[in-house]
Amino acid sequence: MTEHPRFDVPITPPERVTGWAGDRATPGGGPDLPVFYPASGQQISVLVEDDADAVDVAVTTARRAFDTGPWPGLSTAERTAVLERCGQVIRDHADELARLECAATGLLLRELRERHMVRAAYNFRFFADYISQRAGERYDQTPGYLTTVVREPVGVAALIAPWNAPVALATMKIAAALSFGNTCVLKPSEQTPLALARLVELLQDVLPEGVLNLVNGRGPVTGAALVAHPGVDLVSFTGGTETGRAIMSTAGQRLVPCTMELGGKSANVIFANADLDRALDGALLGIFSNNGQQCLAGSRILVERSIFDDFVGRFIDRAQQIRVGDPTLAETELGPLASHPHMMRVLGFVDTARADGGALLTGGVRRDDLGEGYFVAPTAVTVPGNDARTAQDEIFGPFATFLPFDTVEDAATIANDTQFGLVSYVWSDHLPTVMTMTERLRSGVVWVNTPMMRELRAPFGGYKNSGVGREGGAACEAFYTEEKTVTLPKTPPPLRRLGDTGG
């Protein structure tokens, strides 16, 4: 009998996870859903699903907190102080939150501590700084009048977070919504509820009652009830493109504004005139970071033909040395995928590549030697052309597809030949090449000679099926606030006296 490594759960999670409406647990009403530890495949907790009635309780609580509570009317200084305390709560509980996140996602504990929790705390700090520096608008161009533009919170925000980086991505939405005076209802993925449930619980001691609420469950049940609720004023969603379409369709019936950060099939374009050592490091990071599960992944690696064989060979050599295993160990470089169905879907693309005339270069198998966890060997394929499904479909795993190109024009054409347009990567030390590519690429973000880097002051979002709207400082201000124009006469203007006969 084969002995497999035993991967212990990094923390003892709660036996049952519930939502929050103000400072009370939501009533649930739906079935119990299992939560699994991806590194071992064992069930570690139960999530109580919130049905439509439970969602109503949470939204009604948020509505009351917005309509009658203190939060929307707090001064900037008061709200800034609360946001900074929220960030401090994350820093104080960073290890606990990282371990809970690891237990539900299988993401590397080291990365969760050093990057995700740091980013989560910074999200609150960023928006605290942003609102403290906001400038108003004043117009004096029309003689005799003064016009000002003020921004006011919209109301109740429905925030729907993904399973691939729950705390880091959800806190961007929470911090943005709260900073401008909104209240919110958060719905995490039913696969990865542990850390966000704990964070919402911790923040109840910092925020006024009802400002931050939590509902749990599946998209077609809890998510659908949340988006359709008449008490919701705006929706922010990060996740798959098909789900995004369904959400926008429902929200559109009530003209509810939405931001959608959806899928990607990003091109990582590597020219012969690049620093190839750095480009190789960047390509590996671009597809294998976060266990390959990120919308930003550079999953289509386009390499200039003159260096194609050498670069791909070096990539394969490095990929085969990546340390796959226990996500709690400091030396591990690639952990398990988030769920068994997702693992099987990723592996299924190996046969898809072959059916399209492609070849498996490395990986493409489950790491059975690591036990019952959802481990996949780092995988790479080549395909005959960009129309192959592995070059078009978002796989969302440690799975790279290689394509050669001949010219700058060729590279731009291939990179843009996709339904998505979230990010692109360009590796070149030749300025004209860089400028041509940044101007031609149809994506919301272009990273040049660097792996992924998020500047929160700048807008972030995608073209085409990668999303609608943007996140970032000014972009979030535009989404989470309503503009109100106020016009005053500097002196009483003459008025026509309708109906005055002079008698």
Order of alpha helices (4+ residues) and beta strands (2+ residues): beta-beta-beta-beta-beta-alpha-alpha-alpha-alpha-beta-beta-beta-alpha-beta-alpha-beta-alpha-beta-alpha-beta-beta-alpha-beta-alpha-alpha-beta-beta-alpha-beta-alpha-beta-beta-alpha-beta-beta-beta-alpha-beta
